[in-house]
Amino acid sequence: MDTRIADVAPDFFVHLFDVGPQKYGDALLCRFGDKTVLIDGGHPGNDRAAQGHPSLQSQIAEVLNQDESQLRVDLLIVTHAHSDHIGCLPSLVTNGLRPTFALVADPKLGWGRGFTQPGDSLPATQAPAKRLSAALREEIHTPDEPAAHLQDFVDAAAALEPAYNGMLDELTADTAVTVVRYIGPGSDGLAELLKNFDDIGLTILGPDEDHLTACAVGIRGRSTEFGDMAERQDLQSDQDVIQTYMRITAAAAASDASFLNSQGAFINCQSMITSFKFRGKTLLFTGDMQLSAPGVSSTKVIDGVERLKASIKDTAPYSFVKLAHHGSKNGFSAEILEDTGCHVFGICGGSTTDQAHPDPLTLQLLQSQPRTHWARTDRNGQSRFIFTGAAAPRITVATPPTDDPKQNGTDLQPAQPAIAAVAPVSAKTETPPEPAPGLSNLQVNRVAGTVRLTAEFPADVGKVSITIEIAGGSAGDSAKDKPPFDRAPASAIELAGGRQLPKLLFVTNRAALQRNVGETEATRVLEAIRRSGQTLIDDVAANWIDPLPAVNQVRRELTLQQYAGVVLVGGYDVVPSQRVNCLPSRLRSIIGSSSQDADNFIVWSDDVYGDFDDDGIPELPVSRIPDGHFAPLLLKAIQAAEVKEPATRVGFRNSARPFADRVFRQITGKGTMLQSHPVVTHTVEEGALRADLLYLMLHGSDSDGTRYWGENNPGNREAMGLPNVTSPAGSLVFTGCCWGALIVDQIASEVVAAHQPANRSPDQSIALKFLLNGVNSFIGCTGEHYSPEDQVNLYFGGAMHKAFWSAIAKGAAPALALWQAKREYALAMPHGQTDPEPEAIEFKILRQYTCLGLGW
C-alpha cells in the first residue's frame, strides 16, 4: 500500500492531485478505459508550483502523458462554485485545456444571481469592500496561514466569479467543446452528454432543482448581508481588507460562527454528486455536499440532502468514495459509511495545519474499520487508486504511508499568526474596550454640556482611524437647543427609557394598535419610536390569516438599510404571526397528522420577519411587544430598561427535570434553584422569584396561562401563579414551560380562518404579567415543550436553554441571544436524535421559541 506513485499508465484509475499547501482544495482525474474525466480544479494558485508542490497542469500532463499546453480530457466536471473547486481551471483553459464535454455548476445559481434585480451586474471586484465581501463568501481561513496565503486567497476570491464566467464563455466559443450547465439556462444538452458517457455509467444523483434554487436564495441573502457589512468598514487597502476579514472571522468563531458558515453551507450543498460504473465497480464523487449536517435550516435543502442520501444508498455498494467536503464531520458519518458499503476512500485537501479537514472523528471512524483503506492528499500528496480484477484497488501515493489517521496540527509547532490579532467587537459592550495597539491614555470627559476627548499616540504611528459616537444626553443638555420634533411633551414616553439602542426596525399597524389600546396611548408609543431616531413601519397589513403581505413589506425595508433586529409592536391582530409547520416534508410524511405532539408540530412564530431566504432561520433577531388590549402593558414594555449586569439569579424547576440544574450553573450571578414538590405557589416566599435573571423549567398549559405546574404536587397544585410574578425592571425571564409564551387563546394547529384567536391580557398570562411588571424580555415557547431525559447529553429544549444562557453570559441582548442560540442549535441538530419522532421534536424546539418584550 505504501508505495510511491508508480510510473505506469493503467486504464482504470482514480488520481487525486496534490493541491498545494493551502487549506481545502479538490482536484482529481479518472480514467475509465479510453474515457478521461477531470473533476474540479483545486485552488486558483495551483497552476504554479509552490513549496515543493507541483503545478496542477504538470500533474495532469504526467498522468495522461500529454503536453501541459495542450491538455485534453473527455469530460470536465465542476461540482460547485467555491474557489477551492473552480480553482485554477480558468487559467488552465486560457492556456490550452480543452474538454470534449464540460458539465459545470451554473454560475447564476452559484452566486444567487438569478435572484437579482434586472440589470444587476457582476461586482466591481477591485473595490476593497467588494474584495472583503467576496472573501467572506468562501471557506473561512484563519490566522494560522502565512500572510501570502491570505493575500492569494483574497485575490482569488475577488476574481473568481468573473474568471469562472470568462472560462465558460471561452469554452462555449470553442465549437469542439459542448458546455452543459447543470440545471439552469444551458442545461438542454444534458441528455446528449449522459448518452456519450453511458458506457462508463455516468449518473448524476443530484441535487435537484428545488434543492439548488433554495441554496441560491440562501446564497443571495448572505451575499447581501456580507456586502452591507463590508460597505460599513473603513477599507483603503488590501491590508485593511485582510485585517478586517480576520477580525470578522475571529468574532464569528468566538460567538456565532454559523453567521459565516451558513454561506459556505449553502454553496457546499449545491455540489453536484456523480457516480460511475465501470467493469462491475461503482465509484462515488461527492464534491463538498454536507451529507451529514447540511448546516442550514431550509427544509427544502434538508429534504434535498435526504433525497441524495437515499439515492446514494440505493446505488451502493461502492468500490471507491471521494469523501465529501475534504473529510469534514458535516460531510461524513458512521451512517454514510454504512450506506455506501465502501472500504476504499479518497480525501482531497491541502494544509496539514487544517484540523477540521479531515476531521479527527472522520479519521477515527475510518481507522476503526479493519477492512478500510484510504489516502489523503494533505499528507500523501498525489494519490492513485488503481483498479484491476481484484476486489480492492491498489493505492500508490507520493508520500507514504496510506491509512494515516494522524490529526493535522498535532505534529507541528503552532504557526505564528500572519496578522496581529484584533479583538472582536461584541454586540453589547458593558465595559470600555481595551485600547488598540499604539493608543494610550484615551480620556472621555463631559464638561458643561460638552464632550472632551484626549488621546496620546506614539510619534512614529503610521495611520490613525478614530470613530466617535456620542449617544444619549446629560442632565446639562438644553431643551431649547433641540428641534421642535425632538422636544418631548410632558406626557411623552421614551423608547427604552431613553437609553441608546442599536438600529432597529419597528413594525406595527397604527389603526389596529389604536383600536386595541386607544388612539392617545398608541400615538405616544409611535412618537417615542420616531423621536428616538429608529425606523418605523406603521402601516403593515394586519391580516392575521396571512402574514405574507406584512412580511414582504418588512423585507423590502430590510433591503434598503442595515438593521440589528426587528421589533413587532402589538399582538397577532396588529402584526400577524405565522403558523409554522415545524417539520420538513420527509419527517411529516413519516409522522403524518397522528403524532402524539399536542400541537401536531404546528406553532406560532415571528421569525419570518427576520428571514430573508425562507430557510426557517432568521438572518435578524425578531422580538414582539404584545399589547394585550391593555395600554399600561404596551407603555411599560416599550420603555423597558436594559437587562442589568447579572447580580442575582433564580431558577425554579420541576423535581423531575434535573437537567435544568446543569443549565442553571452557567447563569452568572448569585442565587439558587428552587424545586417543585414540596414548593408550591402558596409556599413560595414573597419576592423569592425576584431576580435579574430568572430561569423557569415547569409545566404549562395551552388553556390556562396563569399557572405553571410542578411534578406530583398534592392536589395538582401549581408551582407558581400570577401572584408570584415579581421582577425588578430590566430583568430577563427564560422558560421551558409548555405554551409559556402563548399570547392568544388558541394554539396554532387548531386555528380556523372563521375564528380569530383572542389576545390574552396580563391577568390571563404569566408572560404578559412579567412584561407589565417591567421585565425587558420573556423568552418562551408557543407550543408544547420537551425536556431531555439524559442528564449528560443535552438535546431537545436542554440544548436551546444552554445555548441561550451562554449567549447572555457573553453580553448579548435577549433578542440577539435567542437568535444566536437558534443558529447554534440548528447547526448541531438533531443532537444525536435519529428516530423520526425525536428528530421532529428537535425541529419543533428550533421553531417555537420566541422573544416577547423589547428584547434590547
Residue, then its C-alpha position, 0 to 999 in steps of 0.5 A: m500500500d505504501t508505495r510511491i506513485a508508480d510510473v505506469a499508465p493503467d486504464f482504470f484509475v482514480h488520481l487525486f492531485d496534490v493541491g498545494p499547501q493551502k487549506y481545502g482544495d479538490a482536484l482529481l482525474c479518472r480514467f475509465g478505459d479510453k474515457t478521461v474525466l477531470i473533476d474540479g480544479g483545486h485552488p486558483g494558485n495551483d497552476r504554479a508550483a509552490q513549496g515543493h508542490p507541483s503545478l496542477q497542469s504538470q500533474i495532469a500532463e504526467v498522468l495522461n502523458q500529454d503536453e501541459s499546453q495542450l491538455r485534453v480530457d473527455l469530460l470536465i466536471v465542476t461540482h460547485a462554485h467555491s474557489d477551492h473547486i473552480g480553482c485554477l481551471p480558468s487559467l488552465v483553459t486560457n492556456g490550452l485545456r480543452p474538454t470534449f464535454a464540460l458539465v459545470a455548476d451554473p454560475k447564476l445559481g452559484w452566486g444567487r444571481g438569478f435572484t437579482q434585480p434586472g440589470d444587476s451586474l457582476p461586482a466591481t471586484q477591485a473595490p476593497a469592500k467588494r474584495l472583503s465581501a467576496a472573501l467572506r463568501e468562501e471557506i473561512h481561513t484563519p490566522d494560522e496561514p502565512a500572510a501570502h496565503l491570505q493575500d492569494f486567497v483574497d485575490a482569488a476570491a475577488a476574481l473568481e466569479p468573473a474568471y469562472n464566467g470568462m472560462l465558460d464563455e471561452l469554452t462555449a466559443d470553442t465549437a469542439v467543446t459542448v458546455v452543459r450547465y447543470i440545471g439552469p439556462g444551458s442545461d438542454g444538452l444534458a441528455e446528449l452528454l449522459k448518452n456519450f458517457d453511458d458506457i462508463g455509467l455516468t449518473i448524476l444523483g443530484p441535487d435537484e432543482d428545488h434543492l439548488t434554487a433554495c441554496a441560491v436564495g440562501i446564497r443571495g441573502r448572505s451575499t447581501e448581508f456580507g456586502d452591507m457589512a463590508e460597505r460599513q468598514d473603513l477599507q483603503s487597502d488590501q491590508d485593511v481588507i485582510q485585517t478586517y476579514m480576520r477580525i470578522t472571522a475571529a468574532a464569528a468563531a468566538s460567538d456565532a460562527s454559523f453567521l459565516n458558515s451558513q454561506g459556505a453551507f449553502i454553496n457546499c450543498q449545491s455540489m453536484i454528486t456523480s457516480f460511475k460504473f465501470r467493469g462491475k465497480t461503482l465509484l462515488f464523487t461527492g464534491d463538498m455536499q454536507l451529507s451529514a449536517p447540511g448546516v442550514s435550516s431550509t427544509k427544502v435543502i434538508d429534504g434535498v440532502e435526504r433525497l441524495k442520501a437515499s439515492i446514494k444508498d440505493t446505488a451502493p455498494y461502492s468500490f471507491v468514495k471521494l469523501a465529501h467536503h475534504g473529510s469534514k464531520n458535516g460531510f461524513s458519518a458512521e451512517i454514510l459509511e454504512d450506506t455506501g458499503c465502501h472500504v476504499f476512500g479518497i480525501c482531497g485537501g491541502s494544509t496539514t495545519d487544517q484540523a477540521h479537514p479531515d476531521p479527527l472523528t472522520l479519521q477515527l471512524l475510518q481507522s476503526q474499520p479493519r477492512t478500510h483503506w484510504a489516502r489523503t492528499d494533505r499528507n500523501g500528496q498525489s494519490r492513485f487508486i488503481f483498479t484491476g480484477a481484484a476486489a480492492p484497488r491498489i493505492t500508490v501515493a507520493t508520500p507514504p504511508t496510506d491509512d494515516p489517521k494522524q490529526n493535522g496540527t498535532d505534529l507541528q509547532p503552532a504557526q505564528p499568526a500572519i496578522a496581529a490579532v484584533a479583538p472582536v467587537s461584541a454586540k453589547t459592550e458593558t465595559p470600555p474596550e481595551p485600547a488598540p495597539g499604539l493608543s494610550n491614555l484615551q480620556v472621555n470627559r463631559v464638561a458643561g454640556t460638552v464632550r472632551l476627548t484626549a488621546e496620546f499616540p506614539a510619534d512614529v504611528g503610521k495611520v490613525s482611524i478614530t470613530i466617535e459616537i456620542a449617544g444619549g444626553s446629560a442632565g446639562d443638555s438644553a431643551k431649547d437647543k433641540p428641534p421642535f420634533d425632538r422636544a418631548p411633551a410632558s406626557a411623552i414616553e421614551l423608547a427604552g427609557g431613553r437609553q441608546l439602542p442599536k438600529l432597529l426596525f419597528v413594525t406595527n399597524r397604527a389603526a389596529l394598535q389604536r383600536n386595541v389600546g386607544e388612539t392617545e396611548a398608541t400615538r405616544v408609543l409611535e412618537a417615542i419610536r420616531r423621536s428616538g431616531q429608529t425606523l418605523i413601519d406603521d402601516v403593515a397589513a394586519n391580516w392575521i390569516d396571512p402574514l405574507p403581505a406584512v412580511n414582504q413589506v418588512r423585507r423590502e425595508l430590510t433591503l434598503q438599510q442595515y438593521a440589528g433586529v426587528v421589533l413587532v409592536g402589538g399582538y397577532d391582530v396588529v402584526p400577524s404571526q405565522r403558523v409554522n409547520c415545524l417539520p420538513s416534508r420527509l419527517r411529516s410524511i413519516i409522522g403524518s397528522s397522528s403524532q402524539d405532539a399536542d400541537n401536531f408540530i404546528v406553532w406560532s412564530d415571528d421569525v419570518y420577519g427576520d428571514f430573508d431566504d425562507d430557510g426557517i432561520p432568521e438572518l435578524p433577531v425578531s422580538r414582539i411587544p404584545d399589547g394585550h388590549f391593555a395600554p399600561l402593558l404596551l407603555k411599560a414594555i416599550q420603555a423597558a430598561e436594559v437587562k442589568e449586569p447579572a447580580t442575582r439569579v433564580g431558577f425554579r424547576n420541576s423535581a423531575r427535570p434535573f437537567a435544568d440544574r446543569v443549565f442553571r450553573q452557567i447563569t452568572g450571578k448569585g442565587t439558587m434553584l428552587q424545586s417543585h414538590p414540596v414548593v408550591t405557589h402558596t409556599v413560595e416566599e414573597g419576592a423569592l422569584r425576584a431576580d435579574l435573571l430568572y430561569l423557569m423549567l415547569h409545566g404549562s398549559d395551552s388553556d390556562g396561562t396563569r399557572y405553571w405546574g410542578e411534578n406530583n404536587p398534592g392536589n395538582r397544585e401549581a408551582m407558581g401563579l400570577p401572584n408570584v410574578t415579581s421582577p425588578a425592571g430590566s430583568l430577563v425571564f427564560t422558560g421551558c414551560c409548555w405554551g409559556a409564551l402563548i399570547v392568544d387563546q388558541i394554539a396554532s394547529e387548531v386555528v380556523a380562518a372563521h375564528q380569530p384567536a383572542n389576545r390574552s391580557p396580563d391577568q390571563s398570562i404569566a408572560l404578559k404579567f412579567l412584561l407589565n411588571g417591567v421585565n425587558s424580555f420573556i423568552g418562551c415557547t408557543g407550543e408544547h415543550y420537551s425536556p431531555e431525559d439524559q442528564v449528560n447529553l443535552y438535546f431537545g429544549g436542554a440544548m436551546h436553554k444552554a445555548f441561550w444562557s451562554a449567549i447572555a453570559k457573553g453580553a448579548a441582548p435577549a433578542l440577539a441571544l435567542w437568535q444566536a442560540k437558534r443558529e447554534y442549535a440548528l447547526a448541531m441538530p438533531h443532537g444525536q436524535t435519529d428516530p423520526e419522532p425525536e428528530a421532529i421534536e428537535f425541529k419543533i424546539l428550533r421553531q417555537y421559541t420566541c422573544l416577547g418584550l423589547g428584547w434590547 
